Amino acid sequence: MQKLLGVIGGGQVPSVEVVREHIAEIRAARQCLVDAIGNVDILLGRLSGLTDLIGED
């Protein structure tokens, strides 16, 4: 996203192919973030279960 914004912000008009590449990169980055959120949710659930087991918050 920063690449695409940098190109646009620099006053350059990106080609359709460049835009497509950036869209693919942004979609992949979004999926990585979704996966990371899922992993954090799993970790939080396990840690919450652990604190319930030992009786601390």
mmJSON file of the N, C-alpha and C atoms, coordinates in Angstrom:
{"data_MODEL":{"atom_site":{
"group_PDB":["ATOM","ATOM","ATOM","ATOM","ATOM","ATOM","ATOM","ATOM","ATOM","ATOM","ATOM","ATOM","ATOM","ATOM","ATOM","ATOM","ATOM","ATOM","ATOM","ATOM","ATOM","ATOM","ATOM","ATOM","ATOM","ATOM","ATOM","ATOM","ATOM","ATOM","ATOM","ATOM","ATOM","ATOM","ATOM","ATOM","ATOM","ATOM","ATOM","ATOM","ATOM","ATOM","ATOM","ATOM","ATOM","ATOM","ATOM","ATOM","ATOM","ATOM","ATOM","ATOM","ATOM","ATOM","ATOM","ATOM","ATOM","ATOM","ATOM","ATOM","ATOM","ATOM","ATOM","ATOM","ATOM","ATOM","ATOM","ATOM","ATOM","ATOM","ATOM","ATOM","ATOM","ATOM","ATOM","ATOM","ATOM","ATOM","ATOM","ATOM","ATOM","ATOM","ATOM","ATOM","ATOM","ATOM","ATOM","ATOM","ATOM","ATOM","ATOM","ATOM","ATOM","ATOM","ATOM","ATOM","ATOM","ATOM","ATOM","ATOM","ATOM","ATOM","ATOM","ATOM","ATOM","ATOM","ATOM","ATOM","ATOM","ATOM","ATOM","ATOM","ATOM","ATOM","ATOM","ATOM","ATOM","ATOM","ATOM","ATOM","ATOM","ATOM","ATOM","ATOM","ATOM","ATOM","ATOM","ATOM","ATOM","ATOM","ATOM","ATOM","ATOM","ATOM","ATOM","ATOM","ATOM","ATOM","ATOM","ATOM","ATOM","ATOM","ATOM","ATOM","ATOM","ATOM","ATOM","ATOM","ATOM","ATOM","ATOM","ATOM","ATOM","ATOM","ATOM","ATOM","ATOM","ATOM","ATOM","ATOM","ATOM","ATOM","ATOM","ATOM","ATOM","ATOM","ATOM","ATOM","ATOM","ATOM","ATOM"],
"id":[1,2,3,4,5,6,7,8,9,10,11,12,13,14,15,16,17,18,19,20,21,22,23,24,25,26,27,28,29,30,31,32,33,34,35,36,37,38,39,40,41,42,43,44,45,46,47,48,49,50,51,52,53,54,55,56,57,58,59,60,61,62,63,64,65,66,67,68,69,70,71,72,73,74,75,76,77,78,79,80,81,82,83,84,85,86,87,88,89,90,91,92,93,94,95,96,97,98,99,100,101,102,103,104,105,106,107,108,109,110,111,112,113,114,115,116,117,118,119,120,121,122,123,124,125,126,127,128,129,130,131,132,133,134,135,136,137,138,139,140,141,142,143,144,145,146,147,148,149,150,151,152,153,154,155,156,157,158,159,160,161,162,163,164,165,166,167,168,169,170,171],
"type_symbol":["N","C","C","N","C","C","N","C","C","N","C","C","N","C","C","N","C","C","N","C","C","N","C","C","N","C","C","N","C","C","N","C","C","N","C","C","N","C","C","N","C","C","N","C","C","N","C","C","N","C","C","N","C","C","N","C","C","N","C","C","N","C","C","N","C","C","N","C","C","N","C","C","N","C","C","N","C","C","N","C","C","N","C","C","N","C","C","N","C","C","N","C","C","N","C","C","N","C","C","N","C","C","N","C","C","N","C","C","N","C","C","N","C","C","N","C","C","N","C","C","N","C","C","N","C","C","N","C","C","N","C","C","N","C","C","N","C","C","N","C","C","N","C","C","N","C","C","N","C","C","N","C","C","N","C","C","N","C","C","N","C","C","N","C","C","N","C","C","N","C","C"],
"label_atom_id":["N","CA","C","N","CA","C","N","CA","C","N","CA","C","N","CA","C","N","CA","C","N","CA","C","N","CA","C","N","CA","C","N","CA","C","N","CA","C","N","CA","C","N","CA","C","N","CA","C","N","CA","C","N","CA","C","N","CA","C","N","CA","C","N","CA","C","N","CA","C","N","CA","C","N","CA","C","N","CA","C","N","CA","C","N","CA","C","N","CA","C","N","CA","C","N","CA","C","N","CA","C","N","CA","C","N","CA","C","N","CA","C","N","CA","C","N","CA","C","N","CA","C","N","CA","C","N","CA","C","N","CA","C","N","CA","C","N","CA","C","N","CA","C","N","CA","C","N","CA","C","N","CA","C","N","CA","C","N","CA","C","N","CA","C","N","CA","C","N","CA","C","N","CA","C","N","CA","C","N","CA","C","N","CA","C","N","CA","C","N","CA","C","N","CA","C","N","CA","C"],
"label_alt_id":[null,null,null,null,null,null,null,null,null,null,null,null,null,null,null,null,null,null,null,null,null,null,null,null,null,null,null,null,null,null,null,null,null,null,null,null,null,null,null,null,null,null,null,null,null,null,null,null,null,null,null,null,null,null,null,null,null,null,null,null,null,null,null,null,null,null,null,null,null,null,null,null,null,null,null,null,null,null,null,null,null,null,null,null,null,null,null,null,null,null,null,null,null,null,null,null,null,null,null,null,null,null,null,null,null,null,null,null,null,null,null,null,null,null,null,null,null,null,null,null,null,null,null,null,null,null,null,null,null,null,null,null,null,null,null,null,null,null,null,null,null,null,null,null,null,null,null,null,null,null,null,null,null,null,null,null,null,null,null,null,null,null,null,null,null,null,null,null,null,null,null],
"label_comp_id":["MET","MET","MET","GLN","GLN","GLN","LYS","LYS","LYS","LEU","LEU","LEU","LEU","LEU","LEU","GLY","GLY","GLY","VAL","VAL","VAL","ILE","ILE","ILE","GLY","GLY","GLY","GLY","GLY","GLY","GLY","GLY","GLY","GLN","GLN","GLN","VAL","VAL","VAL","PRO","PRO","PRO","SER","SER","SER","VAL","VAL","VAL","GLU","GLU","GLU","VAL","VAL","VAL","VAL","VAL","VAL","ARG","ARG","ARG","GLU","GLU","GLU","HIS","HIS","HIS","ILE","ILE","ILE","ALA","ALA","ALA","GLU","GLU","GLU","ILE","ILE","ILE","ARG","ARG","ARG","ALA","ALA","ALA","ALA","ALA","ALA","ARG","ARG","ARG","GLN","GLN","GLN","CYS","CYS","CYS","LEU","LEU","LEU","VAL","VAL","VAL","ASP","ASP","ASP","ALA","ALA","ALA","ILE","ILE","ILE","GLY","GLY","GLY","ASN","ASN","ASN","VAL","VAL","VAL","ASP","ASP","ASP","ILE","ILE","ILE","LEU","LEU","LEU","LEU","LEU","LEU","GLY","GLY","GLY","ARG","ARG","ARG","LEU","LEU","LEU","SER","SER","SER","GLY","GLY","GLY","LEU","LEU","LEU","THR","THR","THR","ASP","ASP","ASP","LEU","LEU","LEU","ILE","ILE","ILE","GLY","GLY","GLY","GLU","GLU","GLU","ASP","ASP","ASP"],
"label_asym_id":["A","A","A","A","A","A","A","A","A","A","A","A","A","A","A","A","A","A","A","A","A","A","A","A","A","A","A","A","A","A","A","A","A","A","A","A","A","A","A","A","A","A","A","A","A","A","A","A","A","A","A","A","A","A","A","A","A","A","A","A","A","A","A","A","A","A","A","A","A","A","A","A","A","A","A","A","A","A","A","A","A","A","A","A","A","A","A","A","A","A","A","A","A","A","A","A","A","A","A","A","A","A","A","A","A","A","A","A","A","A","A","A","A","A","A","A","A","A","A","A","A","A","A","A","A","A","A","A","A","A","A","A","A","A","A","A","A","A","A","A","A","A","A","A","A","A","A","A","A","A","A","A","A","A","A","A","A","A","A","A","A","A","A","A","A","A","A","A","A","A","A"],
"label_entity_id":["1","1","1","1","1","1","1","1","1","1","1","1","1","1","1","1","1","1","1","1","1","1","1","1","1","1","1","1","1","1","1","1","1","1","1","1","1","1","1","1","1","1","1","1","1","1","1","1","1","1","1","1","1","1","1","1","1","1","1","1","1","1","1","1","1","1","1","1","1","1","1","1","1","1","1","1","1","1","1","1","1","1","1","1","1","1","1","1","1","1","1","1","1","1","1","1","1","1","1","1","1","1","1","1","1","1","1","1","1","1","1","1","1","1","1","1","1","1","1","1","1","1","1","1","1","1","1","1","1","1","1","1","1","1","1","1","1","1","1","1","1","1","1","1","1","1","1","1","1","1","1","1","1","1","1","1","1","1","1","1","1","1","1","1","1","1","1","1","1","1","1"],
"label_seq_id":[1,1,1,2,2,2,3,3,3,4,4,4,5,5,5,6,6,6,7,7,7,8,8,8,9,9,9,10,10,10,11,11,11,12,12,12,13,13,13,14,14,14,15,15,15,16,16,16,17,17,17,18,18,18,19,19,19,20,20,20,21,21,21,22,22,22,23,23,23,24,24,24,25,25,25,26,26,26,27,27,27,28,28,28,29,29,29,30,30,30,31,31,31,32,32,32,33,33,33,34,34,34,35,35,35,36,36,36,37,37,37,38,38,38,39,39,39,40,40,40,41,41,41,42,42,42,43,43,43,44,44,44,45,45,45,46,46,46,47,47,47,48,48,48,49,49,49,50,50,50,51,51,51,52,52,52,53,53,53,54,54,54,55,55,55,56,56,56,57,57,57],
"pdbx_PDB_ins_code":[null,null,null,null,null,null,null,null,null,null,null,null,null,null,null,null,null,null,null,null,null,null,null,null,null,null,null,null,null,null,null,null,null,null,null,null,null,null,null,null,null,null,null,null,null,null,null,null,null,null,null,null,null,null,null,null,null,null,null,null,null,null,null,null,null,null,null,null,null,null,null,null,null,null,null,null,null,null,null,null,null,null,null,null,null,null,null,null,null,null,null,null,null,null,null,null,null,null,null,null,null,null,null,null,null,null,null,null,null,null,null,null,null,null,null,null,null,null,null,null,null,null,null,null,null,null,null,null,null,null,null,null,null,null,null,null,null,null,null,null,null,null,null,null,null,null,null,null,null,null,null,null,null,null,null,null,null,null,null,null,null,null,null,null,null,null,null,null,null,null,null],
"Cartn_x":[0.832,0.0,0.876,1.947,2.85,3.494,3.811,4.39,3.427,2.175,1.175,0.927,0.788,0.575,1.785,2.968,4.181,4.226,3.835,3.812,2.796,1.597,0.542,0.926,1.443,1.831,2.974,3.807,4.927,4.517,3.22,2.74,2.844,3.271,3.383,2.034,1.781,0.562,0.994,0.622,1.067,0.353,1.053,0.429,-0.573,-1.437,-2.434,-1.738,-0.651,0.074,0.66,1.194,1.744,0.635,-0.513,-1.649,-2.089,-2.147,-2.542,-1.568,-0.285,0.725,0.52,0.262,0.067,-1.215,-2.25,-3.499,-3.254,-2.509,-2.197,-1.393,-0.438,0.362,-0.509,-1.417,-2.294,-3.231,-3.74,-4.601,-3.835,-2.601,-1.778,-1.467,-1.174,-0.895,-2.128,-3.29,-4.539,-4.754,-4.507,-4.685,-3.715,-2.499,-1.533,-2.041,-2.63,-3.175,-4.354,-5.228,-6.368,-5.856,-4.862,-4.285,-3.645,-2.955,-2.32,-3.363,-4.46,-5.538,-6.102,-6.303,-6.786,-5.831,-4.54,-3.541,-3.533,-3.676,-3.73,-4.974,-6.093,-7.321,-7.148,-6.498,-6.234,-5.346,-4.286,-3.373,-4.077,-4.884,-5.624,-6.575,-7.243,-8.136,-7.4,-6.236,-5.448,-4.911,-4.456,-3.956,-5.071,-6.244,-7.392,-7.756,-7.738,-8.002,-6.977,-5.734,-4.672,-4.846,-5.172,-5.373,-6.609,-7.628,-8.81,-8.407,-7.537,-7.095,-6.285,-5.433,-4.586,-5.21,-6.343,-7.09,-6.588,-5.942,-5.476,-6.009,-6.101,-6.56,-5.407],
"Cartn_y":[-1.183,0.0,1.245,1.2,2.349,2.572,1.482,1.615,2.337,1.861,2.451,3.909,4.2,5.587,6.452,5.875,6.611,6.982,6.051,6.322,7.406,7.249,8.236,9.592,9.578,10.82,11.532,10.766,11.356,11.99,11.96,12.585,11.693,10.459,9.538,8.877,8.555,7.824,6.385,5.471,4.092,3.396,2.452,1.66,0.698,0.168,-0.794,-1.999,-2.448,-3.608,-3.338,-2.157,-1.797,-1.778,-1.225,-1.188,-2.605,-3.48,-4.874,-5.561,-5.324,-5.908,-5.427,-4.148,-3.592,-4.12,-4.272,-4.822,-6.237,-7.028,-8.394,-8.371,-7.463,-7.339,-6.922,-5.992,-5.518,-6.635,-7.404,-8.539,-9.567,-9.851,-10.801,-10.259,-8.977,-8.359,-8.399,-8.17,-8.227,-9.618,-10.636,-12.005,-12.326,-11.822,-12.009,-11.375,-10.201,-9.535,-10.303,-10.814,-11.616,-12.852,-13.516,-14.699,-14.347,-13.218,-12.79,-12.512,-11.884,-11.617,-12.934,-13.894,-15.203,-15.87,-15.779,-16.365,-15.668,-14.364,-13.622,-14.025,-14.182,-14.617,-15.993,-16.91,-18.238,-18.132,-17.348,-17.169,-16.556,-15.54,-14.916,-15.905,-16.719,-17.729,-18.72,-19.146,-20.105,-19.463,-18.238,-17.552,-17.288,-16.931,-16.717,-18.013,-19.12,-20.416,-20.764,-20.43,-20.695,-19.874,-18.591,-17.771,-18.217,-18.704,-19.255,-20.488,-21.289,-22.515,-22.219,-21.196,-20.897,-19.829,-19.285,-18.362,-16.947,-16.481,-15.099,-14.441,-13.089,-12.331,-11.943],
"Cartn_z":[0.0,0.0,0.0,0.796,0.826,-0.539,-1.227,-2.566,-3.498,-3.506,-4.404,-4.047,-2.762,-2.346,-2.68,-2.573,-2.913,-4.379,-5.221,-6.659,-6.967,-6.418,-6.666,-6.074,-4.845,-4.171,-4.868,-5.568,-6.296,-7.604,-7.893,-9.112,-10.328,-10.119,-11.235,-11.483,-12.707,-13.058,-13.31,-12.392,-12.548,-13.702,-14.299,-15.366,-14.747,-15.582,-15.113,-14.502,-15.108,-14.601,-13.213,-13.017,-11.705,-10.662,-11.014,-10.09,-9.756,-10.745,-10.497,-9.542,-9.733,-8.845,-7.412,-7.27,-5.93,-5.303,-6.097,-5.574,-5.059,-5.807,-5.376,-4.07,-3.974,-2.744,-1.561,-1.79,-0.716,-0.276,-1.208,-0.839,-0.018,-0.417,0.335,1.729,1.816,3.115,4.003,3.418,4.186,4.752,3.94,4.412,5.546,5.447,6.54,7.827,7.724,8.908,9.485,8.621,9.09,9.826,9.251,9.887,11.229,11.279,12.53,13.608,13.242,14.21,14.728,13.834,14.246,15.226,14.953,15.85,17.209,17.225,18.483,19.28,18.589,19.268,19.903,19.182,19.737,20.969,20.872,22.004,23.204,22.966,24.066,24.725,23.908,24.456,25.327,24.893,25.679,26.957,26.843,28.041,29.036,28.542,29.427,30.132,29.402,29.993,31.06,30.804,31.758,33.031,32.877,34.069,34.855,34.15,34.852,35.656,35.093,35.74,37.003,36.926,38.093,38.991,38.581,39.443,39.484,38.409,38.357,37.106,37.112,35.935,35.075],
"occupancy":[1.0,1.0,1.0,1.0,1.0,1.0,1.0,1.0,1.0,1.0,1.0,1.0,1.0,1.0,1.0,1.0,1.0,1.0,1.0,1.0,1.0,1.0,1.0,1.0,1.0,1.0,1.0,1.0,1.0,1.0,1.0,1.0,1.0,1.0,1.0,1.0,1.0,1.0,1.0,1.0,1.0,1.0,1.0,1.0,1.0,1.0,1.0,1.0,1.0,1.0,1.0,1.0,1.0,1.0,1.0,1.0,1.0,1.0,1.0,1.0,1.0,1.0,1.0,1.0,1.0,1.0,1.0,1.0,1.0,1.0,1.0,1.0,1.0,1.0,1.0,1.0,1.0,1.0,1.0,1.0,1.0,1.0,1.0,1.0,1.0,1.0,1.0,1.0,1.0,1.0,1.0,1.0,1.0,1.0,1.0,1.0,1.0,1.0,1.0,1.0,1.0,1.0,1.0,1.0,1.0,1.0,1.0,1.0,1.0,1.0,1.0,1.0,1.0,1.0,1.0,1.0,1.0,1.0,1.0,1.0,1.0,1.0,1.0,1.0,1.0,1.0,1.0,1.0,1.0,1.0,1.0,1.0,1.0,1.0,1.0,1.0,1.0,1.0,1.0,1.0,1.0,1.0,1.0,1.0,1.0,1.0,1.0,1.0,1.0,1.0,1.0,1.0,1.0,1.0,1.0,1.0,1.0,1.0,1.0,1.0,1.0,1.0,1.0,1.0,1.0,1.0,1.0,1.0,1.0,1.0,1.0],
"B_iso_or_equiv":[0.0,0.0,0.0,0.0,0.0,0.0,0.0,0.0,0.0,0.0,0.0,0.0,0.0,0.0,0.0,0.0,0.0,0.0,0.0,0.0,0.0,0.0,0.0,0.0,0.0,0.0,0.0,0.0,0.0,0.0,0.0,0.0,0.0,0.0,0.0,0.0,0.0,0.0,0.0,0.0,0.0,0.0,0.0,0.0,0.0,0.0,0.0,0.0,0.0,0.0,0.0,0.0,0.0,0.0,0.0,0.0,0.0,0.0,0.0,0.0,0.0,0.0,0.0,0.0,0.0,0.0,0.0,0.0,0.0,0.0,0.0,0.0,0.0,0.0,0.0,0.0,0.0,0.0,0.0,0.0,0.0,0.0,0.0,0.0,0.0,0.0,0.0,0.0,0.0,0.0,0.0,0.0,0.0,0.0,0.0,0.0,0.0,0.0,0.0,0.0,0.0,0.0,0.0,0.0,0.0,0.0,0.0,0.0,0.0,0.0,0.0,0.0,0.0,0.0,0.0,0.0,0.0,0.0,0.0,0.0,0.0,0.0,0.0,0.0,0.0,0.0,0.0,0.0,0.0,0.0,0.0,0.0,0.0,0.0,0.0,0.0,0.0,0.0,0.0,0.0,0.0,0.0,0.0,0.0,0.0,0.0,0.0,0.0,0.0,0.0,0.0,0.0,0.0,0.0,0.0,0.0,0.0,0.0,0.0,0.0,0.0,0.0,0.0,0.0,0.0,0.0,0.0,0.0,0.0,0.0,0.0],
"pdbx_formal_charge":[null,null,null,null,null,null,null,null,null,null,null,null,null,null,null,null,null,null,null,null,null,null,null,null,null,null,null,null,null,null,null,null,null,null,null,null,null,null,null,null,null,null,null,null,null,null,null,null,null,null,null,null,null,null,null,null,null,null,null,null,null,null,null,null,null,null,null,null,null,null,null,null,null,null,null,null,null,null,null,null,null,null,null,null,null,null,null,null,null,null,null,null,null,null,null,null,null,null,null,null,null,null,null,null,null,null,null,null,null,null,null,null,null,null,null,null,null,null,null,null,null,null,null,null,null,null,null,null,null,null,null,null,null,null,null,null,null,null,null,null,null,null,null,null,null,null,null,null,null,null,null,null,null,null,null,null,null,null,null,null,null,null,null,null,null,null,null,null,null,null,null],
"auth_seq_id":[1,1,1,2,2,2,3,3,3,4,4,4,5,5,5,6,6,6,7,7,7,8,8,8,9,9,9,10,10,10,11,11,11,12,12,12,13,13,13,14,14,14,15,15,15,16,16,16,17,17,17,18,18,18,19,19,19,20,20,20,21,21,21,22,22,22,23,23,23,24,24,24,25,25,25,26,26,26,27,27,27,28,28,28,29,29,29,30,30,30,31,31,31,32,32,32,33,33,33,34,34,34,35,35,35,36,36,36,37,37,37,38,38,38,39,39,39,40,40,40,41,41,41,42,42,42,43,43,43,44,44,44,45,45,45,46,46,46,47,47,47,48,48,48,49,49,49,50,50,50,51,51,51,52,52,52,53,53,53,54,54,54,55,55,55,56,56,56,57,57,57],
"auth_comp_id":["MET","MET","MET","GLN","GLN","GLN","LYS","LYS","LYS","LEU","LEU","LEU","LEU","LEU","LEU","GLY","GLY","GLY","VAL","VAL","VAL","ILE","ILE","ILE","GLY","GLY","GLY","GLY","GLY","GLY","GLY","GLY","GLY","GLN","GLN","GLN","VAL","VAL","VAL","PRO","PRO","PRO","SER","SER","SER","VAL","VAL","VAL","GLU","GLU","GLU","VAL","VAL","VAL","VAL","VAL","VAL","ARG","ARG","ARG","GLU","GLU","GLU","HIS","HIS","HIS","ILE","ILE","ILE","ALA","ALA","ALA","GLU","GLU","GLU","ILE","ILE","ILE","ARG","ARG","ARG","ALA","ALA","ALA","ALA","ALA","ALA","ARG","ARG","ARG","GLN","GLN","GLN","CYS","CYS","CYS","LEU","LEU","LEU","VAL","VAL","VAL","ASP","ASP","ASP","ALA","ALA","ALA","ILE","ILE","ILE","GLY","GLY","GLY","ASN","ASN","ASN","VAL","VAL","VAL","ASP","ASP","ASP","ILE","ILE","ILE","LEU","LEU","LEU","LEU","LEU","LEU","GLY","GLY","GLY","ARG","ARG","ARG","LEU","LEU","LEU","SER","SER","SER","GLY","GLY","GLY","LEU","LEU","LEU","THR","THR","THR","ASP","ASP","ASP","LEU","LEU","LEU","ILE","ILE","ILE","GLY","GLY","GLY","GLU","GLU","GLU","ASP","ASP","ASP"],
"auth_asym_id":["A","A","A","A","A","A","A","A","A","A","A","A","A","A","A","A","A","A","A","A","A","A","A","A","A","A","A","A","A","A","A","A","A","A","A","A","A","A","A","A","A","A","A","A","A","A","A","A","A","A","A","A","A","A","A","A","A","A","A","A","A","A","A","A","A","A","A","A","A","A","A","A","A","A","A","A","A","A","A","A","A","A","A","A","A","A","A","A","A","A","A","A","A","A","A","A","A","A","A","A","A","A","A","A","A","A","A","A","A","A","A","A","A","A","A","A","A","A","A","A","A","A","A","A","A","A","A","A","A","A","A","A","A","A","A","A","A","A","A","A","A","A","A","A","A","A","A","A","A","A","A","A","A","A","A","A","A","A","A","A","A","A","A","A","A","A","A","A","A","A","A"],
"auth_atom_id":["N","CA","C","N","CA","C","N","CA","C","N","CA","C","N","CA","C","N","CA","C","N","CA","C","N","CA","C","N","CA","C","N","CA","C","N","CA","C","N","CA","C","N","CA","C","N","CA","C","N","CA","C","N","CA","C","N","CA","C","N","CA","C","N","CA","C","N","CA","C","N","CA","C","N","CA","C","N","CA","C","N","CA","C","N","CA","C","N","CA","C","N","CA","C","N","CA","C","N","CA","C","N","CA","C","N","CA","C","N","CA","C","N","CA","C","N","CA","C","N","CA","C","N","CA","C","N","CA","C","N","CA","C","N","CA","C","N","CA","C","N","CA","C","N","CA","C","N","CA","C","N","CA","C","N","CA","C","N","CA","C","N","CA","C","N","CA","C","N","CA","C","N","CA","C","N","CA","C","N","CA","C","N","CA","C","N","CA","C","N","CA","C","N","CA","C","N","CA","C"],
"pdbx_PDB_model_num":[1,1,1,1,1,1,1,1,1,1,1,1,1,1,1,1,1,1,1,1,1,1,1,1,1,1,1,1,1,1,1,1,1,1,1,1,1,1,1,1,1,1,1,1,1,1,1,1,1,1,1,1,1,1,1,1,1,1,1,1,1,1,1,1,1,1,1,1,1,1,1,1,1,1,1,1,1,1,1,1,1,1,1,1,1,1,1,1,1,1,1,1,1,1,1,1,1,1,1,1,1,1,1,1,1,1,1,1,1,1,1,1,1,1,1,1,1,1,1,1,1,1,1,1,1,1,1,1,1,1,1,1,1,1,1,1,1,1,1,1,1,1,1,1,1,1,1,1,1,1,1,1,1,1,1,1,1,1,1,1,1,1,1,1,1,1,1,1,1,1,1]
}}}
